[in-house]
Amino acid sequence: MEEIRISNIESSVAFQDRTIEELSEVIHRQQQEIDDLKLQYTKVMARLDSVEQPSESGSEQVVEIPPHY
């Protein structure tokens, strides 16, 4: 009876170890994805800033609104 109980505990611990390892891998992949997204965000914001700023020639481009039909 005692051996069965110990065996069940060992089985439970082994299952928990596998689960922890799987969760650790998921967290690692998610962190990599977060880092990649942060880099993409930084690049997009820099590109947006460069589009929003007037050209270096000093003249701003005027966007004309088309006439209504």
Contact map, one row per residue, 1 for C-alpha under 8 A:
111110000000000000000000000000000000000000000000000000000000000000000
111111000000000000000000000000000000000000000000000000000000000000000
111111100000000000000000000000000000000000000000000000000000000000000
111111110000000000000000000000000000000000000000000000000000000000000
111111111000000000000000000000000000000000000000000000000000000000000
011111111100000000000000000000000000000000000000000000000000000000000
001111111110000000000000000000000000000000000000000000000000000000000
000111111111000000000000000000000000000000000000000000000000000000000
000011111111100000000000000000000000000000000000000000000000000000000
000001111111110000000000000000000000000000000000000000000000000000000
000000111111111000000000000000000000000000000000000000000000000000000
000000011111111100000000000000000000000000000000000000000000000000000
000000001111111110000000000000000000000000000000000000000000000000000
000000000111111111000000000000000000000000000000000000000000000000000
000000000011111111100000000000000000000000000000000000000000000000000
000000000001111111110000000000000000000000000000000000000000000000000
000000000000111111111000000000000000000000000000000000000000000000000
000000000000011111111100000000000000000000000000000000000000000000000
000000000000001111111110000000000000000000000000000000000000000000000
000000000000000111111111000000000000000000000000000000000000000000000
000000000000000011111111100000000000000000000000000000000000000000000
000000000000000001111111110000000000000000000000000000000000000000000
000000000000000000111111111000000000000000000000000000000000000000000
000000000000000000011111111100000000000000000000000000000000000000000
000000000000000000001111111110000000000000000000000000000000000000000
000000000000000000000111111111000000000000000000000000000000000000000
000000000000000000000011111111100000000000000000000000000000000000000
000000000000000000000001111111110000000000000000000000000000000000000
000000000000000000000000111111111000000000000000000000000000000000000
000000000000000000000000011111111100000000000000000000000000000000000
000000000000000000000000001111111110000000000000000000000000000000000
000000000000000000000000000111111111000000000000000000000000000000000
000000000000000000000000000011111111100000000000000000000000000000000
000000000000000000000000000001111111110000000000000000000000000000000
000000000000000000000000000000111111111000000000000000000000000000000
000000000000000000000000000000011111111100000000000000000000000000000
000000000000000000000000000000001111111110000000000000000000000000000
000000000000000000000000000000000111111111000000000000000000000000000
000000000000000000000000000000000011111111100000000000000000000000000
000000000000000000000000000000000001111111110000000000000000000000000
000000000000000000000000000000000000111111111000000000000000000000000
000000000000000000000000000000000000011111111100000000000000000000000
000000000000000000000000000000000000001111111110000000000000000000000
000000000000000000000000000000000000000111111111000000000000000000000
000000000000000000000000000000000000000011111111100000000000000000000
000000000000000000000000000000000000000001111111110000000000000000000
000000000000000000000000000000000000000000111111111000000000000000000
000000000000000000000000000000000000000000011111111100000000000000000
000000000000000000000000000000000000000000001111111110000000000000000
000000000000000000000000000000000000000000000111111110000000000000000
000000000000000000000000000000000000000000000011111111000000000000000
000000000000000000000000000000000000000000000001111111000000000000000
000000000000000000000000000000000000000000000000111111100000000000000
000000000000000000000000000000000000000000000000001111110111100000000
000000000000000000000000000000000000000000000000000011111111100000000
000000000000000000000000000000000000000000000000000001111110000000000
000000000000000000000000000000000000000000000000000000111110000000000
000000000000000000000000000000000000000000000000000001111111000000000
000000000000000000000000000000000000000000000000000001111111100000000
000000000000000000000000000000000000000000000000000001100111110000000
000000000000000000000000000000000000000000000000000001100011111000000
000000000000000000000000000000000000000000000000000000000001111100000
000000000000000000000000000000000000000000000000000000000000111110000
000000000000000000000000000000000000000000000000000000000000011111000
000000000000000000000000000000000000000000000000000000000000001111100
000000000000000000000000000000000000000000000000000000000000000111110
000000000000000000000000000000000000000000000000000000000000000011111
000000000000000000000000000000000000000000000000000000000000000001111
000000000000000000000000000000000000000000000000000000000000000000111
